[in-house]
Amino acid sequence: MEGNSFYEPTQQLDIVKNLINGRFSVLLLPTKLPEVQCWQIFAYNKVTEQIESLNIERSKDGLFNLQGMPTTSTTGAAKSGLKFNGNGYVELPNVVNSDSGTLEFWVKFASLEDQILVDASTTFDPIGNADPILNVKYFYLAIANQKLRFGFEDATDKDFVLNAEQPVPSTRYWHHVAVSWNYKTSAGTAIAQLYLNGQLVGQLKDDKLAGPKPTLSSLFFGKIRPADNKGQPEHKSTAPFKGKIDEIRCWSVARTEADLSASLHRRLQGTEPGLVGYWRCDDGAGTRVTDRALHSELANANHGSIHGAVAWTWSDAPIETTEVSQTGFKIGNCTIASGISALLYYQQEEGSTGYDNEPKPLKKNARVMLTVGARRVGEGIIEVAAIDFGVSRNGKLAELPSVIELPSIASGEQPMPLQTIDSTGLSVSGAILRFAQFRGSRLNSIESAPLLFESANGRIALYFAAQDEKFSVAYYDPLTAKANYSLDASSVVPVGKLARSLSGTVAQFSLVRSGDAVRRSISAGATLKLATTAVTVKERVAKDATTVAIEPIQLTNSIPEGTAISLVEAGSITMVARTAGSLLDSATIVVGNGSTPTTCTITLESTALGIKEVWQDVPRHAEKFVRVLNGAASTDETDPYYYDYANMDVVEGPNSNPALGSLLFVAVNDRPQGEVGNTPAARLVTDPPTRSARWIADVPGQAMQFDGQDDYLAIAASSFKKLNSDNDLTLEAWIKPTNIDKTASVIHYHHDSDYTL
């Protein structure tokens, strides 16, 4: 550059595969750390026909930090998992056909009684044996005598049983279980190995294992497979599994202890050599268990299926995403027909700021909008598909299912329909924009793409080549307002600072509720006379001291009937929606009885979002109440702010981590005191009203055509005065002249003012 040599670091990402016609888009996303950003790559894979999403931390030299930033979390990032109660199973397809293999997964046992974990029938082909029944062989992993057991058994009574040397430590924690086999070792002897939490706990080397390789059939997790009329071996546990399973991986290679230890606590990319099946169990709903292994040569992945009473549940398995995050998704019933455009923007909410303290739009939550041309199956029209992702504080996008079904929206002020809320509370909206259509021959000859651009006024402009190759634009207004609910005044004992003269000192009291009549009669700023003969008052008196600070003393007094007390300050609890827009306008908040007088049951429900949470035994103490709902309570049983988050049950919706708080609301603490009482329903605060981000677009309108001779458009005389102008004036109009050789008037006004365009 300018005659000087320079070095520009470059790096090639091999994990971005099968690109076509430049169909990719790249963004830099912010994180909670100002100096850390993440690359977000969207790329269309022509083989899998998916839009792949890759998230990689940006390195200091501007390239890719494949190691990721270190994490201090101890809760894991596994999100959802599978819960077995003994009445169902999960079937995964056969993926291992090599001489060696590894099966690994995370498991949390409900008990350590004898039970089956995985059962997969295999075949064994000795030379000259033509009877297929005699070739049946069992492959299973079970718990027996509180220890892991890996067993092979065939119909000719050749039994191979590998028992772990030590028992499973407990049912309280998650455990990583792995089994590997290798029929072609360098020593010429087959070997089977059993691992628990990354450590070798059992090994079997025997010349008897040196026969042909086993071929796994479909794997049954949670129950035994049919025994092909040959029964089950005595050493095989047959009771169904009860507990949780997560992060299942199948390999076509025998992994070593070092291999397992290096990756058991982290997410895989899906492109690792030898990885032939990868079920992260993060679907969270439905009966499919999605295979996340990115098979470069396969258009269809090896998805599993749920049978019977297997439920999706929150998983806190200790798995962290510290490197490349890679997922893929399809738009249901559509094919991708254009390039991709993506934009980072910020959702806006009005807030009072500045010297004038007037309401102004303020940037709030980061979001990513993705647009792409999509053609519905069986249709010739190409329309813009728009998908809007929430962005986490770690610079990650909200998770999508592997197939997303997008509804259509027409022109006008239309909000983006919500598609899903993931287990961390991030939302995804999306739609097929019927008002944004590609037509004509443009896409048949060269590659085209929509373009997203953030305007100076904060709106997002979507530019696209419309029918007849017209240049068109639609706008997305990101201004939102969240729903917020206030618990009824009778629900929270409104105790604050009570004004009362005590020999010149200021005292702070806490009223002890003695009846509904007294509780309801207290209001902020009011002076009242107590209706009962005596009300207990806790009095905090600050003593004067010149050099030594003395802790306030707790006193209990009685106030006679008729004593005037003025409540000069009171707190409140407001429930603010986590999701912006009008979707939570109809949400309900019900506070009912708990198992003790000092606890309550809180039911939070939104039918619009399909989420219902039931929080059991939440402390009525106002501050503790707020902490629990916000995920800020302590998990230390000795802490006065302790709460057992296992008491929270998601009746409907994504399997979220309750320790992170409610998916629906944030409880805002405005100095509440006392205890939260029961309330049958919540009261929606409608000032300001809720507002959803929305598309602003109109179909092409009508125009006036003039012949250049006698045609003109006149304004009624009654409107003349409205057009007078004594100061500066601007005239504008859209015109399409057929003849520009002569002068012509577009606008002419002659009354109290004179002007012509």
Secondary structure as GFF3:
##gff-version 3
##sequence-region A 1 757
A	DSSP	beta_strand	24	30	.	.	.	ID=ss1
A	DSSP	beta_strand	37	45	.	.	.	ID=ss2
A	DSSP	beta_strand	50	58	.	.	.	ID=ss3
A	DSSP	beta_strand	64	65	.	.	.	ID=ss4
A	DSSP	beta_strand	79	92	.	.	.	ID=ss5
A	DSSP	beta_strand	100	109	.	.	.	ID=ss6
A	DSSP	beta_strand	115	123	.	.	.	ID=ss7
A	DSSP	three_ten_helix	133	135	.	.	.	ID=ss8
A	DSSP	beta_strand	136	144	.	.	.	ID=ss9
A	DSSP	beta_strand	147	154	.	.	.	ID=ss10
A	DSSP	beta_strand	159	163	.	.	.	ID=ss11
A	DSSP	beta_strand	175	182	.	.	.	ID=ss12
A	DSSP	beta_strand	191	196	.	.	.	ID=ss13
A	DSSP	beta_strand	199	205	.	.	.	ID=ss14
A	DSSP	three_ten_helix	207	209	.	.	.	ID=ss15
A	DSSP	beta_strand	215	216	.	.	.	ID=ss16
A	DSSP	beta_strand	219	221	.	.	.	ID=ss17
A	DSSP	beta_strand	242	251	.	.	.	ID=ss18
A	DSSP	alpha_helix	257	263	.	.	.	ID=ss19
A	DSSP	beta_strand	275	279	.	.	.	ID=ss20
A	DSSP	beta_strand	288	289	.	.	.	ID=ss21
A	DSSP	beta_strand	304	315	.	.	.	ID=ss22
A	DSSP	beta_strand	325	331	.	.	.	ID=ss23
A	DSSP	beta_strand	334	353	.	.	.	ID=ss24
A	DSSP	beta_strand	358	376	.	.	.	ID=ss25
A	DSSP	beta_strand	382	390	.	.	.	ID=ss26
A	DSSP	beta_strand	403	404	.	.	.	ID=ss27
A	DSSP	beta_strand	408	409	.	.	.	ID=ss28
A	DSSP	beta_strand	414	415	.	.	.	ID=ss29
A	DSSP	beta_strand	418	421	.	.	.	ID=ss30
A	DSSP	beta_strand	427	438	.	.	.	ID=ss31
A	DSSP	alpha_helix	442	445	.	.	.	ID=ss32
A	DSSP	beta_strand	451	454	.	.	.	ID=ss33
A	DSSP	beta_strand	460	465	.	.	.	ID=ss34
A	DSSP	three_ten_helix	467	469	.	.	.	ID=ss35
A	DSSP	beta_strand	471	477	.	.	.	ID=ss36
A	DSSP	beta_strand	479	480	.	.	.	ID=ss37
A	DSSP	beta_strand	484	486	.	.	.	ID=ss38
A	DSSP	beta_strand	498	499	.	.	.	ID=ss39
A	DSSP	beta_strand	508	511	.	.	.	ID=ss40
A	DSSP	alpha_helix	516	521	.	.	.	ID=ss41
A	DSSP	beta_strand	527	529	.	.	.	ID=ss42
A	DSSP	beta_strand	534	541	.	.	.	ID=ss43
A	DSSP	beta_strand	553	560	.	.	.	ID=ss44
A	DSSP	beta_strand	564	567	.	.	.	ID=ss45
A	DSSP	beta_strand	572	577	.	.	.	ID=ss46
A	DSSP	beta_strand	588	593	.	.	.	ID=ss47
A	DSSP	beta_strand	599	606	.	.	.	ID=ss48
A	DSSP	beta_strand	611	619	.	.	.	ID=ss49
A	DSSP	alpha_helix	622	629	.	.	.	ID=ss50
A	DSSP	three_ten_helix	645	647	.	.	.	ID=ss51
A	DSSP	beta_strand	648	652	.	.	.	ID=ss52
A	DSSP	three_ten_helix	658	660	.	.	.	ID=ss53
A	DSSP	beta_strand	665	670	.	.	.	ID=ss54
A	DSSP	beta_strand	683	685	.	.	.	ID=ss55
A	DSSP	beta_strand	694	696	.	.	.	ID=ss56
A	DSSP	three_ten_helix	717	723	.	.	.	ID=ss57
A	DSSP	beta_strand	748	750	.	.	.	ID=ss58
A	DSSP	beta_strand	754	756	.	.	.	ID=ss59
###
